[in-house]
Amino acid sequence: MSAAAGEGRLVDAARTSHRHAATDDEFAAFEAGYLGGEYFERCAQIVPAALQWVQQGATYEGPLPTDPEMLAQIAAPVLLLRGRETTPWLATALANSEQHAAHHVADLHVREPLPGMGHYAPLLEPERIARELSSFFESVR
């Protein structure tokens, strides 16, 4: 992504970054017309900020949101969702994050991976995600 961005090809950089996290079906949906066919063009607008965020994170030395001390301060119930179709490398990273959170967040709820969904389910299947969230909020009232 950074090579394409460095050459000013921000749309290509956006496509490259999504290629790693999107399933083939999700990527095809973005290409085929999600947001009127301008999804990657819109994402291209945030590529410079995304790269800056990554660079700053590499040099930041303060407390991180994932530090056990920070996670232990969360007082509200927390729900972790992910799609069953999430790409393998991202699914592994998310599973590791779930395990980390389970050790440090007092009221953590992890749902089984949602069938037929990938990482971009909130964009492509918002109704299903809304149902999951509504169910969770009802259960922790």
N, CA, C and O atoms as a GROMACS GRO file, in nm:
protein
  564
    1MET      N    1   0.081  -0.118   0.000
    1MET     CA    2   0.000   0.000   0.000
    1MET      C    3   0.086   0.125   0.000
    1MET      O    4   0.057   0.220  -0.073
    2SER      N    5   0.192   0.126   0.081
    2SER     CA    6   0.272   0.248   0.091
    2SER      C    7   0.345   0.279  -0.039
    2SER      O    8   0.366   0.396  -0.071
    3ALA      N    9   0.385   0.176  -0.114
    3ALA     CA   10   0.453   0.202  -0.242
    3ALA      C   11   0.358   0.272  -0.338
    3ALA      O   12   0.395   0.372  -0.400
    4ALA      N   13   0.237   0.220  -0.352
    4ALA     CA   14   0.139   0.283  -0.442
    4ALA      C   15   0.106   0.424  -0.395
    4ALA      O   16   0.095   0.516  -0.477
    5ALA      N   17   0.090   0.441  -0.265
    5ALA     CA   18   0.060   0.575  -0.212
    5ALA      C   19   0.176   0.670  -0.238
    5ALA      O   20   0.154   0.786  -0.273
    6GLY      N   21   0.298   0.621  -0.220
    6GLY     CA   22   0.415   0.705  -0.244
    6GLY      C   23   0.427   0.751  -0.387
    6GLY      O   24   0.487   0.855  -0.416
    7GLU      N   25   0.370   0.674  -0.478
    7GLU     CA   26   0.369   0.710  -0.620
    7GLU      C   27   0.244   0.790  -0.657
    7GLU      O   28   0.222   0.822  -0.774
    8GLY      N   29   0.161   0.823  -0.556
    8GLY     CA   30   0.041   0.901  -0.583
    8GLY      C   31  -0.077   0.819  -0.634
    8GLY      O   32  -0.179   0.876  -0.673
    9ARG      N   33  -0.065   0.688  -0.633
    9ARG     CA   34  -0.174   0.600  -0.679
    9ARG      C   35  -0.258   0.558  -0.559
    9ARG      O   36  -0.252   0.443  -0.514
   10LEU      N   37  -0.336   0.653  -0.507
   10LEU     CA   38  -0.410   0.630  -0.383
   10LEU      C   39  -0.523   0.529  -0.399
   10LEU      O   40  -0.551   0.455  -0.305
   11VAL      N   41  -0.588   0.525  -0.515
   11VAL     CA   42  -0.693   0.426  -0.537
   11VAL      C   43  -0.632   0.286  -0.537
   11VAL      O   44  -0.689   0.193  -0.480
   12ASP      N   45  -0.518   0.270  -0.601
   12ASP     CA   46  -0.450   0.140  -0.600
   12ASP      C   47  -0.408   0.102  -0.458
   12ASP      O   48  -0.416  -0.014  -0.419
   13ALA      N   49  -0.364   0.201  -0.382
   13ALA     CA   50  -0.325   0.176  -0.243
   13ALA      C   51  -0.445   0.130  -0.162
   13ALA      O   52  -0.433   0.039  -0.080
   14ALA      N   53  -0.560   0.191  -0.184
   14ALA     CA   54  -0.682   0.150  -0.113
   14ALA      C   55  -0.721   0.008  -0.151
   14ALA      O   56  -0.756  -0.072  -0.065
   15ARG      N   57  -0.713  -0.023  -0.279
   15ARG     CA   58  -0.745  -0.160  -0.324
   15ARG      C   59  -0.649  -0.260  -0.259
   15ARG      O   60  -0.692  -0.365  -0.211
   16THR      N   61  -0.522  -0.229  -0.258
   16THR     CA   62  -0.422  -0.318  -0.200
   16THR      C   63  -0.449  -0.344  -0.053
   16THR      O   64  -0.442  -0.459  -0.007
   17SER      N   65  -0.480  -0.240   0.022
   17SER     CA   66  -0.504  -0.259   0.165
   17SER      C   67  -0.629  -0.344   0.189
   17SER      O   68  -0.631  -0.425   0.283
   18HIS      N   69  -0.730  -0.328   0.107
   18HIS     CA   70  -0.851  -0.408   0.123
   18HIS      C   71  -0.831  -0.552   0.079
   18HIS      O   72  -0.897  -0.642   0.130
   19ARG      N   73  -0.742  -0.575  -0.014
   19ARG     CA   74  -0.718  -0.709  -0.066
   19ARG      C   75  -0.676  -0.804   0.047
   19ARG      O   76  -0.702  -0.924   0.040
   20HIS      N   77  -0.611  -0.750   0.150
   20HIS     CA   78  -0.563  -0.834   0.260
   20HIS      C   79  -0.672  -0.870   0.359
   20HIS      O   80  -0.663  -0.974   0.425
   21ALA      N   81  -0.775  -0.787   0.371
   21ALA     CA   82  -0.878  -0.811   0.472
   21ALA      C   83  -1.012  -0.854   0.414
   21ALA      O   84  -1.091  -0.918   0.484
   22ALA      N   85  -1.037  -0.821   0.289
   22ALA     CA   86  -1.166  -0.853   0.228
   22ALA      C   87  -1.167  -0.994   0.170
   22ALA      O   88  -1.067  -1.040   0.115
   23THR      N   89  -1.280  -1.061   0.184
   23THR     CA   90  -1.297  -1.188   0.115
   23THR      C   91  -1.313  -1.158  -0.034
   23THR      O   92  -1.332  -1.042  -0.073
   24ASP      N   93  -1.305  -1.260  -0.116
   24ASP     CA   94  -1.325  -1.238  -0.260
   24ASP      C   95  -1.462  -1.178  -0.288
   24ASP      O   96  -1.475  -1.090  -0.372
   25ASP      N   97  -1.564  -1.227  -0.217
   25ASP     CA   98  -1.700  -1.174  -0.237
   25ASP      C   99  -1.710  -1.028  -0.193
   25ASP      O  100  -1.774  -0.947  -0.261
   26GLU      N  101  -1.648  -0.994  -0.081
   26GLU     CA  102  -1.651  -0.855  -0.035
   26GLU      C  103  -1.579  -0.764  -0.134
   26GLU      O  104  -1.629  -0.658  -0.170
   27PHE      N  105  -1.463  -0.807  -0.179
   27PHE     CA  106  -1.386  -0.727  -0.274
   27PHE      C  107  -1.466  -0.707  -0.403
   27PHE      O  108  -1.469  -0.597  -0.458
   28ALA      N  109  -1.530  -0.813  -0.449
   28ALA     CA  110  -1.612  -0.804  -0.570
   28ALA      C  111  -1.728  -0.707  -0.550
   28ALA      O  112  -1.763  -0.633  -0.641
   29ALA      N  113  -1.788  -0.708  -0.432
   29ALA     CA  114  -1.898  -0.615  -0.404
   29ALA      C  115  -1.850  -0.471  -0.408
   29ALA      O  116  -1.919  -0.383  -0.459
   30PHE      N  117  -1.731  -0.447  -0.355
   30PHE     CA  118  -1.676  -0.311  -0.360
   30PHE      C  119  -1.649  -0.269  -0.504
   30PHE      O  120  -1.677  -0.156  -0.544
   31GLU      N  121  -1.594  -0.361  -0.582
   31GLU     CA  122  -1.564  -0.333  -0.723
   31GLU      C  123  -1.691  -0.314  -0.806
   31GLU      O  124  -1.694  -0.233  -0.898
   32ALA      N  125  -1.796  -0.389  -0.771
   32ALA     CA  126  -1.916  -0.393  -0.854
   32ALA      C  127  -2.011  -0.277  -0.833
   32ALA      O  128  -2.103  -0.258  -0.912
   33GLY      N  129  -1.992  -0.201  -0.731
   33GLY     CA  130  -2.083  -0.089  -0.721
   33GLY      C  131  -2.122  -0.044  -0.582
   33GLY      O  132  -2.211   0.039  -0.570
   34TYR      N  133  -2.060  -0.096  -0.479
   34TYR     CA  134  -2.090  -0.046  -0.345
   34TYR      C  135  -2.060   0.103  -0.343
   34TYR      O  136  -1.957   0.146  -0.394
   35LEU      N  137  -2.149   0.180  -0.285
   35LEU     CA  138  -2.141   0.327  -0.284
   35LEU      C  139  -2.136   0.384  -0.425
   35LEU      O  140  -2.062   0.477  -0.454
   36GLY      N  141  -2.217   0.327  -0.511
   36GLY     CA  142  -2.224   0.378  -0.648
   36GLY      C  143  -2.099   0.351  -0.729
   36GLY      O  144  -2.072   0.421  -0.826
   37GLY      N  145  -2.022   0.250  -0.690
   37GLY     CA  146  -1.901   0.216  -0.763
   37GLY      C  147  -1.781   0.302  -0.728
   37GLY      O  148  -1.678   0.295  -0.794
   38GLU      N  149  -1.794   0.382  -0.626
   38GLU     CA  150  -1.686   0.475  -0.588
   38GLU      C  151  -1.620   0.438  -0.456
   38GLU      O  152  -1.554   0.521  -0.395
   39TYR      N  153  -1.638   0.317  -0.411
   39TYR     CA  154  -1.586   0.278  -0.280
   39TYR      C  155  -1.436   0.302  -0.269
   39TYR      O  156  -1.391   0.370  -0.176
   40PHE      N  157  -1.359   0.248  -0.361
   40PHE     CA  158  -1.213   0.262  -0.351
   40PHE      C  159  -1.170   0.407  -0.372
   40PHE      O  160  -1.071   0.451  -0.313
   41GLU      N  161  -1.241   0.481  -0.456
   41GLU     CA  162  -1.210   0.621  -0.474
   41GLU      C  163  -1.230   0.699  -0.344
   41GLU      O  164  -1.152   0.787  -0.310
   42ARG      N  165  -1.337   0.664  -0.273
   42ARG     CA  166  -1.361   0.730  -0.145
   42ARG      C  167  -1.257   0.688  -0.041
   42ARG      O  168  -1.209   0.772   0.036
   43CYS      N  169  -1.223   0.560  -0.039
   43CYS     CA  170  -1.120   0.513   0.054
   43CYS      C  171  -0.985   0.577   0.026
   43CYS      O  172  -0.906   0.599   0.118
   44ALA      N  173  -0.959   0.606  -0.100
   44ALA     CA  174  -0.832   0.666  -0.139
   44ALA      C  175  -0.809   0.799  -0.066
   44ALA      O  176  -0.695   0.838  -0.042
   45GLN      N  177  -0.916   0.866  -0.032
   45GLN     CA  178  -0.904   0.996   0.034
   45GLN      C  179  -0.842   0.984   0.173
   45GLN      O  180  -0.783   1.080   0.223
   46ILE      N  181  -0.855   0.867   0.237
   46ILE     CA  182  -0.801   0.853   0.372
   46ILE      C  183  -0.668   0.777   0.376
   46ILE      O  184  -0.611   0.757   0.484
   47VAL      N  185  -0.619   0.735   0.261
   47VAL     CA  186  -0.493   0.660   0.258
   47VAL      C  187  -0.379   0.738   0.324
   47VAL      O  188  -0.308   0.680   0.407
   48PRO      N  189  -0.357   0.865   0.293
   48PRO     CA  190  -0.247   0.937   0.359
   48PRO      C  191  -0.262   0.939   0.511
   48PRO      O  192  -0.164   0.920   0.584
   49ALA      N  193  -0.384   0.962   0.560
   49ALA     CA  194  -0.404   0.965   0.705
   49ALA      C  195  -0.383   0.827   0.766
   49ALA      O  196  -0.328   0.815   0.875
   50ALA      N  197  -0.425   0.721   0.696
   50ALA     CA  198  -0.405   0.586   0.746
   50ALA      C  199  -0.257   0.552   0.757
   50ALA      O  200  -0.213   0.494   0.856
   51LEU      N  201  -0.180   0.589   0.656
   51LEU     CA  202  -0.036   0.564   0.661
   51LEU      C  203   0.030   0.644   0.772
   51LEU      O  204   0.119   0.594   0.841
   52GLN      N  205  -0.014   0.767   0.790
   52GLN     CA  206   0.041   0.850   0.898
   52GLN      C  207   0.010   0.787   1.034
   52GLN      O  208   0.095   0.786   1.123
   53TRP      N  209  -0.112   0.736   1.050
   53TRP     CA  210  -0.152   0.672   1.174
   53TRP      C  211  -0.063   0.551   1.204
   53TRP      O  212  -0.019   0.533   1.317
   54VAL      N  213  -0.035   0.470   1.101
   54VAL     CA  214   0.051   0.353   1.118
   54VAL      C  215   0.193   0.397   1.156
   54VAL      O  216   0.254   0.339   1.246
   55GLN      N  217   0.244   0.498   1.090
   55GLN     CA  218   0.379   0.547   1.120
   55GLN      C  219   0.388   0.602   1.262
   55GLN      O  220   0.485   0.577   1.333
   56GLN      N  221   0.287   0.677   1.303
   56GLN     CA  222   0.287   0.732   1.439
   56GLN      C  223   0.278   0.621   1.542
   56GLN      O  224   0.343   0.627   1.647
   57GLY      N  225   0.198   0.519   1.513
   57GLY     CA  226   0.185   0.407   1.606
   57GLY      C  227   0.315   0.332   1.625
   57GLY      O  228   0.340   0.278   1.733
   58ALA      N  229   0.398   0.330   1.523
   58ALA     CA  230   0.526   0.259   1.532
   58ALA      C  231   0.625   0.329   1.625
   58ALA      O  232   0.716   0.265   1.678
   59THR      N  233   0.607   0.458   1.646
   59THR     CA  234   0.702   0.532   1.729
   59THR      C  235   0.642   0.579   1.862
   59THR      O  236   0.714   0.631   1.947
   60TYR      N  237   0.512   0.560   1.880
   60TYR     CA  238   0.445   0.604   2.003
   60TYR      C  239   0.491   0.520   2.120
   60TYR      O  240   0.501   0.398   2.110
   61GLU      N  241   0.520   0.586   2.233
   61GLU     CA  242   0.571   0.514   2.350
   61GLU      C  243   0.481   0.524   2.471
   61GLU      O  244   0.517   0.474   2.578
   62GLY      N  245   0.364   0.585   2.458
   62GLY     CA  246   0.273   0.599   2.571
   62GLY      C  247   0.184   0.478   2.587
   62GLY      O  248   0.204   0.375   2.522
   63PRO      N  249   0.084   0.490   2.675
   63PRO     CA  250  -0.009   0.377   2.694
   63PRO      C  251  -0.092   0.353   2.567
   63PRO      O  252  -0.130   0.447   2.497
   64LEU      N  253  -0.117   0.227   2.540
   64LEU     CA  254  -0.195   0.188   2.423
   64LEU      C  255  -0.332   0.138   2.467
   64LEU      O  256  -0.347   0.091   2.580
   65PRO      N  257  -0.432   0.148   2.380
   65PRO     CA  258  -0.565   0.098   2.416
   65PRO      C  259  -0.567  -0.051   2.448
   65PRO      O  260  -0.659  -0.099   2.514
   66THR      N  261  -0.467  -0.125   2.401
   66THR     CA  262  -0.462  -0.268   2.425
   66THR      C  263  -0.381  -0.307   2.548
   66THR      O  264  -0.371  -0.425   2.582
   67ASP      N  265  -0.323  -0.210   2.616
   67ASP     CA  266  -0.249  -0.238   2.738
   67ASP      C  267  -0.344  -0.296   2.843
   67ASP      O  268  -0.456  -0.246   2.858
   68PRO      N  269  -0.302  -0.398   2.915
   68PRO     CA  270  -0.389  -0.457   3.017
   68PRO      C  271  -0.446  -0.354   3.115
   68PRO      O  272  -0.562  -0.364   3.154
   69GLU      N  273  -0.365  -0.257   3.153
   69GLU     CA  274  -0.412  -0.156   3.248
   69GLU      C  275  -0.526  -0.072   3.187
   69GLU      O  276  -0.618  -0.032   3.258
   70MET      N  277  -0.519  -0.046   3.059
   70MET     CA  278  -0.623   0.030   2.991
   70MET      C  279  -0.750  -0.055   2.976
   70MET      O  280  -0.860  -0.007   3.002
   71LEU      N  281  -0.733  -0.179   2.936
   71LEU     CA  282  -0.848  -0.268   2.918
   71LEU      C  283  -0.920  -0.292   3.050
   71LEU      O  284  -1.043  -0.305   3.052
   72ALA      N  285  -0.846  -0.299   3.158
   72ALA     CA  286  -0.905  -0.326   3.289
   72ALA      C  287  -0.996  -0.211   3.335
   72ALA      O  288  -1.079  -0.229   3.424
   73GLN      N  289  -0.980  -0.094   3.276
   73GLN     CA  290  -1.063   0.021   3.313
   73GLN      C  291  -1.201   0.020   3.247
   73GLN      O  292  -1.286   0.101   3.282
   74ILE      N  293  -1.223  -0.070   3.153
   74ILE     CA  294  -1.351  -0.074   3.083
   74ILE      C  295  -1.457  -0.130   3.177
   74ILE      O  296  -1.446  -0.243   3.224
   75ALA      N  297  -1.559  -0.049   3.204
   75ALA     CA  298  -1.663  -0.089   3.298
   75ALA      C  299  -1.789  -0.139   3.228
   75ALA      O  300  -1.871  -0.206   3.291
   76ALA      N  301  -1.806  -0.108   3.103
   76ALA     CA  302  -1.926  -0.148   3.029
   76ALA      C  303  -1.908  -0.286   2.966
   76ALA      O  304  -1.795  -0.329   2.942
   77PRO      N  305  -2.019  -0.354   2.942
   77PRO     CA  306  -2.009  -0.481   2.868
   77PRO      C  307  -1.952  -0.457   2.729
   77PRO      O  308  -1.982  -0.355   2.665
   78VAL      N  309  -1.870  -0.549   2.682
   78VAL     CA  310  -1.805  -0.537   2.551
   78VAL      C  311  -1.840  -0.659   2.467
   78VAL      O  312  -1.834  -0.772   2.514
   79LEU      N  313  -1.878  -0.634   2.343
   79LEU     CA  314  -1.910  -0.741   2.249
   79LEU      C  315  -1.805  -0.744   2.139
   79LEU      O  316  -1.773  -0.642   2.080
   80LEU      N  317  -1.752  -0.863   2.112
   80LEU     CA  318  -1.661  -0.883   2.000
   80LEU      C  319  -1.732  -0.970   1.897
   80LEU      O  320  -1.779  -1.080   1.928
   81LEU      N  321  -1.739  -0.920   1.775
   81LEU     CA  322  -1.801  -0.991   1.664
   81LEU      C  323  -1.698  -1.008   1.554
   81LEU      O  324  -1.610  -0.923   1.536
   82ARG      N  325  -1.709  -1.116   1.480
   82ARG     CA  326  -1.632  -1.130   1.357
   82ARG      C  327  -1.704  -1.229   1.267
   82ARG      O  328  -1.781  -1.313   1.312
   83GLY      N  329  -1.676  -1.217   1.140
   83GLY     CA  330  -1.739  -1.305   1.043
   83GLY      C  331  -1.661  -1.435   1.028
   83GLY      O  332  -1.538  -1.436   1.037
   84ARG      N  333  -1.733  -1.542   1.005
   84ARG     CA  334  -1.669  -1.672   0.985
   84ARG      C  335  -1.583  -1.673   0.859
   84ARG      O  336  -1.485  -1.747   0.851
   85GLU      N  337  -1.619  -1.591   0.761
   85GLU     CA  338  -1.547  -1.589   0.634
   85GLU      C  339  -1.429  -1.491   0.634
   85GLU      O  340  -1.368  -1.469   0.530
   86THR      N  341  -1.397  -1.435   0.748
   86THR     CA  342  -1.284  -1.343   0.758
   86THR      C  343  -1.158  -1.410   0.704
   86THR      O  344  -1.136  -1.529   0.728
   87THR      N  345  -1.077  -1.335   0.632
   87THR     CA  346  -0.956  -1.393   0.574
   87THR      C  347  -0.870  -1.458   0.682
   87THR      O  348  -0.867  -1.410   0.796
   88PRO      N  349  -0.799  -1.566   0.648
   88PRO     CA  350  -0.725  -1.642   0.751
   88PRO      C  351  -0.628  -1.559   0.834
   88PRO      O  352  -0.625  -1.573   0.956
   89TRP      N  353  -0.548  -1.473   0.771
   89TRP     CA  354  -0.450  -1.399   0.851
   89TRP      C  355  -0.519  -1.303   0.947
   89TRP      O  356  -0.473  -1.286   1.060
   90LEU      N  357  -0.629  -1.241   0.903
   90LEU     CA  358  -0.702  -1.149   0.990
   90LEU      C  359  -0.777  -1.226   1.098
   90LEU      O  360  -0.785  -1.180   1.212
   91ALA      N  361  -0.831  -1.342   1.065
   91ALA     CA  362  -0.900  -1.425   1.164
   91ALA      C  363  -0.804  -1.465   1.276
   91ALA      O  364  -0.843  -1.468   1.392
   92THR      N  365  -0.681  -1.497   1.241
   92THR     CA  366  -0.581  -1.532   1.342
   92THR      C  367  -0.552  -1.412   1.432
   92THR      O  368  -0.545  -1.426   1.554
   93ALA      N  369  -0.533  -1.296   1.372
   93ALA     CA  370  -0.507  -1.175   1.450
   93ALA      C  371  -0.624  -1.144   1.542
   93ALA      O  372  -0.604  -1.107   1.658
   94LEU      N  373  -0.746  -1.158   1.491
   94LEU     CA  374  -0.864  -1.130   1.572
   94LEU      C  375  -0.879  -1.232   1.685
   94LEU      O  376  -0.917  -1.196   1.796
   95ALA      N  377  -0.849  -1.357   1.657
   95ALA     CA  378  -0.855  -1.459   1.762
   95ALA      C  379  -0.755  -1.428   1.873
   95ALA      O  380  -0.786  -1.444   1.991
   96ASN      N  381  -0.636  -1.384   1.835
   96ASN     CA  382  -0.536  -1.345   1.936
   96ASN      C  383  -0.586  -1.225   2.016
   96ASN      O  384  -0.565  -1.219   2.137
   97SER      N  385  -0.650  -1.130   1.950
   97SER     CA  386  -0.705  -1.013   2.019
   97SER      C  387  -0.816  -1.054   2.115
   97SER      O  388  -0.826  -1.001   2.225
   98GLU      N  389  -0.899  -1.149   2.072
   98GLU     CA  390  -1.006  -1.198   2.159
   98GLU      C  391  -0.949  -1.260   2.285
   98GLU      O  392  -0.998  -1.235   2.395
   99GLN      N  393  -0.845  -1.340   2.269
   99GLN     CA  394  -0.783  -1.405   2.385
   99GLN      C  395  -0.723  -1.300   2.479
   99GLN      O  396  -0.736  -1.310   2.601
  100HIS      N  397  -0.658  -1.200   2.421
  100HIS     CA  398  -0.599  -1.092   2.502
  100HIS      C  399  -0.708  -1.018   2.578
  100HIS      O  400  -0.696  -0.996   2.699
  101ALA      N  401  -0.814  -0.981   2.508
  101ALA     CA  402  -0.924  -0.909   2.572
  101ALA      C  403  -0.989  -0.993   2.680
  101ALA      O  404  -1.027  -0.941   2.785
  102ALA      N  405  -1.004  -1.122   2.656
  102ALA     CA  406  -1.068  -1.211   2.753
  102ALA      C  407  -0.993  -1.212   2.887
  102ALA      O  408  -1.054  -1.234   2.992
  103HIS      N  409  -0.864  -1.189   2.882
  103HIS     CA  410  -0.784  -1.187   3.005
  103HIS      C  411  -0.792  -1.054   3.079
  103HIS      O  412  -0.759  -1.047   3.197
  104HIS      N  413  -0.836  -0.948   3.010
  104HIS     CA  414  -0.824  -0.815   3.070
  104HIS      C  415  -0.951  -0.732   3.074
  104HIS      O  416  -0.954  -0.629   3.140
  105VAL      N  417  -1.056  -0.774   3.004
  105VAL     CA  418  -1.184  -0.701   3.006
  105VAL      C  419  -1.281  -0.778   3.093
  105VAL      O  420  -1.306  -0.896   3.070
  106ALA      N  421  -1.335  -0.710   3.193
  106ALA     CA  422  -1.418  -0.779   3.293
  106ALA      C  423  -1.546  -0.839   3.236
  106ALA      O  424  -1.580  -0.952   3.269
  107ASP      N  425  -1.616  -0.767   3.152
  107ASP     CA  426  -1.747  -0.812   3.104
  107ASP      C  427  -1.743  -0.828   2.952
  107ASP      O  428  -1.811  -0.756   2.879
  108LEU      N  429  -1.663  -0.924   2.907
  108LEU     CA  430  -1.643  -0.946   2.764
  108LEU      C  431  -1.738  -1.054   2.714
  108LEU      O  432  -1.754  -1.158   2.777
  109HIS      N  433  -1.799  -1.027   2.599
  109HIS     CA  434  -1.888  -1.123   2.534
  109HIS      C  435  -1.834  -1.146   2.393
  109HIS      O  436  -1.824  -1.053   2.314
  110VAL      N  437  -1.800  -1.270   2.363
  110VAL     CA  438  -1.750  -1.305   2.231
  110VAL      C  439  -1.852  -1.396   2.166
  110VAL      O  440  -1.882  -1.504   2.218
  111ARG      N  441  -1.903  -1.354   2.053
  111ARG     CA  442  -2.000  -1.436   1.981
  111ARG      C  443  -1.926  -1.528   1.885
  111ARG      O  444  -1.816  -1.497   1.840
  112GLU      N  445  -1.989  -1.639   1.856
  112GLU     CA  446  -1.934  -1.730   1.754
  112GLU      C  447  -1.921  -1.652   1.624
  112GLU      O  448  -2.003  -1.564   1.596
  113PRO      N  449  -1.821  -1.683   1.544
  113PRO     CA  450  -1.809  -1.614   1.415
  113PRO      C  451  -1.939  -1.625   1.335
  113PRO      O  452  -2.000  -1.732   1.327
  114LEU      N  453  -1.979  -1.515   1.277
  114LEU     CA  454  -2.106  -1.508   1.207
  114LEU      C  455  -2.095  -1.570   1.068
  114LEU      O  456  -2.012  -1.528   0.988
  115PRO      N  457  -2.178  -1.671   1.039
  115PRO     CA  458  -2.169  -1.740   0.910
  115PRO      C  459  -2.198  -1.645   0.793
  115PRO      O  460  -2.284  -1.558   0.799
  116GLY      N  461  -2.122  -1.667   0.686
  116GLY     CA  462  -2.144  -1.591   0.564
  116GLY      C  463  -2.095  -1.448   0.568
  116GLY      O  464  -2.120  -1.372   0.474
  117MET      N  465  -2.026  -1.410   0.673
  117MET     CA  466  -1.978  -1.272   0.686
  117MET      C  467  -1.826  -1.270   0.692
  117MET      O  468  -1.762  -1.361   0.743
  118GLY      N  469  -1.772  -1.161   0.638
  118GLY     CA  470  -1.629  -1.137   0.648
  118GLY      C  471  -1.604  -1.012   0.731
  118GLY      O  472  -1.690  -0.968   0.807
  119HIS      N  473  -1.487  -0.956   0.716
  119HIS     CA  474  -1.446  -0.839   0.793
  119HIS      C  475  -1.532  -0.716   0.764
  119HIS      O  476  -1.552  -0.632   0.851
  120TYR      N  477  -1.581  -0.707   0.643
  120TYR     CA  478  -1.655  -0.586   0.604
  120TYR      C  479  -1.806  -0.602   0.618
  120TYR      O  480  -1.881  -0.530   0.553
  121ALA      N  481  -1.851  -0.694   0.701
  121ALA     CA  482  -1.994  -0.714   0.723
  121ALA      C  483  -2.066  -0.586   0.768
  121ALA      O  484  -2.178  -0.563   0.724
  122PRO      N  485  -2.006  -0.502   0.853
  122PRO     CA  486  -2.078  -0.379   0.891
  122PRO      C  487  -2.111  -0.290   0.771
  122PRO      O  488  -2.210  -0.216   0.774
  123LEU      N  489  -2.031  -0.296   0.668
  123LEU     CA  490  -2.059  -0.216   0.548
  123LEU      C  491  -2.155  -0.287   0.454
  123LEU      O  492  -2.246  -0.225   0.398
  124LEU      N  493  -2.136  -0.416   0.436
  124LEU     CA  494  -2.210  -0.489   0.334
  124LEU      C  495  -2.336  -0.559   0.387
  124LEU      O  496  -2.426  -0.589   0.310
  125GLU      N  497  -2.342  -0.583   0.516
  125GLU     CA  498  -2.459  -0.650   0.575
  125GLU      C  499  -2.498  -0.581   0.706
  125GLU      O  500  -2.504  -0.646   0.811
  126PRO      N  501  -2.525  -0.452   0.700
  126PRO     CA  502  -2.552  -0.377   0.824
  126PRO      C  503  -2.674  -0.426   0.901
  126PRO      O  504  -2.678  -0.414   1.024
  127GLU      N  505  -2.773  -0.480   0.832
  127GLU     CA  506  -2.893  -0.528   0.902
  127GLU      C  507  -2.859  -0.646   0.992
  127GLU      O  508  -2.908  -0.654   1.105
  128ARG      N  509  -2.777  -0.737   0.944
  128ARG     CA  510  -2.738  -0.852   1.026
  128ARG      C  511  -2.656  -0.807   1.147
  128ARG      O  512  -2.673  -0.859   1.258
  129ILE      N  513  -2.568  -0.713   1.125
  129ILE     CA  514  -2.488  -0.661   1.237
  129ILE      C  515  -2.579  -0.590   1.336
  129ILE      O  516  -2.562  -0.604   1.458
  130ALA      N  517  -2.674  -0.513   1.286
  130ALA     CA  518  -2.768  -0.442   1.375
  130ALA      C  519  -2.846  -0.541   1.461
  130ALA      O  520  -2.869  -0.516   1.579
  131ARG      N  521  -2.888  -0.653   1.402
  131ARG     CA  522  -2.960  -0.755   1.480
  131ARG      C  523  -2.870  -0.811   1.592
  131ARG      O  524  -2.914  -0.831   1.705
  132GLU      N  525  -2.745  -0.837   1.559
  132GLU     CA  526  -2.652  -0.888   1.660
  132GLU      C  527  -2.633  -0.787   1.773
  132GLU      O  528  -2.633  -0.823   1.890
  133LEU      N  529  -2.617  -0.662   1.735
  133LEU     CA  530  -2.598  -0.557   1.836
  133LEU      C  531  -2.723  -0.541   1.922
  133LEU      O  532  -2.714  -0.530   2.044
  134SER      N  533  -2.839  -0.540   1.858
  134SER     CA  534  -2.964  -0.527   1.934
  134SER      C  535  -2.980  -0.642   2.032
  134SER      O  536  -3.018  -0.622   2.148
  135SER      N  537  -2.950  -0.763   1.987
  135SER     CA  538  -2.958  -0.880   2.074
  135SER      C  539  -2.863  -0.866   2.192
  135SER      O  540  -2.899  -0.897   2.306
  136PHE      N  541  -2.744  -0.820   2.166
  136PHE     CA  542  -2.646  -0.802   2.273
  136PHE      C  543  -2.693  -0.696   2.372
  136PHE      O  544  -2.689  -0.719   2.493
  137PHE      N  545  -2.738  -0.582   2.323
  137PHE     CA  546  -2.783  -0.476   2.413
  137PHE      C  547  -2.900  -0.522   2.500
  137PHE      O  548  -2.908  -0.488   2.618
  138GLU      N  549  -2.990  -0.600   2.442
  138GLU     CA  550  -3.102  -0.653   2.520
  138GLU      C  551  -3.052  -0.748   2.628
  138GLU      O  552  -3.104  -0.750   2.740
  139SER      N  553  -2.951  -0.826   2.595
  139SER     CA  554  -2.902  -0.927   2.690
  139SER      C  555  -2.824  -0.867   2.808
  139SER      O  556  -2.812  -0.931   2.912
  140VAL      N  557  -2.772  -0.746   2.793
  140VAL     CA  558  -2.693  -0.686   2.901
  140VAL      C  559  -2.766  -0.572   2.972
  140VAL      O  560  -2.707  -0.502   3.054
  141ARG      N  561  -2.892  -0.554   2.941
  141ARG     CA  562  -2.971  -0.450   3.008
  141ARG      C  563  -2.972  -0.466   3.156
  141ARG      O  564  -3.033  -0.387   3.227
   0.00000   0.00000   0.00000
